[in-house]
Amino acid sequence: ETGVTQSPTHLIKTRGQQVTLRCSSQSGHNTVSWYQQALGQGPQFIFQYYREEENGRGNFPPRFSGLQFPNYSSELNVNALELDDSALYLCASSLKAVSGANVLTFGAGSRLTVL
Amino acid sequence: DQQVKQNSPSLSVQEGRISILNCDYTNSMFDYFLWYKKYPAEGPTFLISISSIKDKNEDGRFTVFLNKSAKHLSLHIVPSQPGDSAVYFCAASSGSSGGSYIPTFGRGTSLIVHP
C-alpha cells in the first residue's frame, strides 16, 4: 500500500508568479483535501475534491484552484503569488467521509517560499 | 476566529511521566475529535479519536478525554517516551456542513520528552 506522495518537496517563487503542486493519493482513497500550514500555525483547509469535483472549500481566494484526476491524484494551483502564500502545503487523501471517524492520510508536504 | 484552540505551544516532560495535551473548541456542532502527530519533515499521522457520544477513548499508552460541557478535550500519554516527541494537533469535525466532516485543526503543541 503506497502512501500519499507530494511534489515538489521544496520550491521558491517570486511574487506574481504561478505555482502548481501535485499529489498522488493513497491506493484505494477517492477523496483529496489540501491544507495550508503557515509557520507556527495549524493546517488550514483550502478545499477538497471527490469524484473530480470540488466538495468543500475553506476561506481562500479564487486564485487558489485545484483539480482531481480520474486516478484520484490532484493538483493545487496558486496564481498571482503573494508573500503570505509562503507555507507548507499538505495534501491528504481519504475515503469519502460518512462520519467524523474519517481519517486523513497526509503527505509530507510541499514547502513553498515566495520572495 | 479559531474554532479549535491549543493554548500551549510547547510542553516538556520527563521520560516515564505523564504528558497531558489540552484542546478547547468553540463550535458546539463539532461531534468528532481527532489527534494527529507530526514529526519534522513528515506529514501529520492519525493517532486517536473520540466521538461526542463518549467521554473517553483509550488506545495503549494514549487516552483522549472529552468534556462536552466545557468544550474541552485532552490527550494523555502514559508513560511518555522520547519517541513521542513531536507536534500534536487537535482536530474537530461535524456533519452539519452538508455532511462533509472536514476537520478543523488547532495550532499544535510541541511535545518534548526528555530521557
Contacts between the chains, C-beta under 8 A, distances in Angstrom:
chain1	res1	chain2	res2	distance
A	4	B	43	7.0
A	33	B	102	6.9
A	35	B	105	7.6
A	40	B	9	7.8
A	40	B	107	7.0
A	41	B	107	5.6
A	42	B	4	7.5
A	42	B	6	7.6
A	42	B	89	5.7
A	42	B	105	3.9
A	42	B	106	5.1
A	42	B	107	4.5
A	42	B	108	5.4
A	43	B	44	7.2
A	43	B	89	7.2
A	43	B	105	4.7
A	44	B	105	7.5
A	45	B	102	5.8
A	45	B	103	7.7
A	45	B	104	7.0
A	48	B	100	7.2
A	48	B	102	6.1
A	55	B	100	6.9
A	56	B	97	7.2
A	56	B	98	7.6
A	56	B	100	4.7
A	56	B	102	5.3
A	90	B	43	5.9
A	90	B	44	7.4
A	92	B	43	7.5
A	97	B	93	7.9
A	97	B	99	7.5
A	97	B	100	6.6
A	97	B	101	3.7
A	97	B	102	7.5
A	98	B	99	7.7
A	98	B	101	7.8
A	99	B	32	7.1
A	99	B	95	7.3
A	99	B	101	6.6
A	100	B	31	5.9
A	100	B	32	2.2
A	100	B	33	7.9
A	100	B	34	7.9
A	100	B	49	7.6
A	100	B	51	6.8
A	100	B	93	4.7
A	100	B	94	7.1
A	100	B	95	6.8
A	100	B	101	5.1
A	101	B	32	6.5
A	101	B	49	6.4
A	101	B	51	7.3
A	102	B	93	7.8
A	102	B	101	5.4
A	103	B	34	7.2
A	103	B	46	4.5
A	103	B	49	7.5
A	104	B	36	8.0
A	104	B	44	7.8
A	104	B	46	7.1
A	104	B	103	7.0
A	105	B	43	8.0
A	105	B	46	7.7
A	106	B	36	7.8
A	106	B	43	3.1
A	106	B	44	4.9
A	106	B	45	7.1
A	107	B	43	5.1
A	108	B	41	6.4
A	108	B	42	5.4
A	108	B	43	4.9
A	109	B	43	6.0
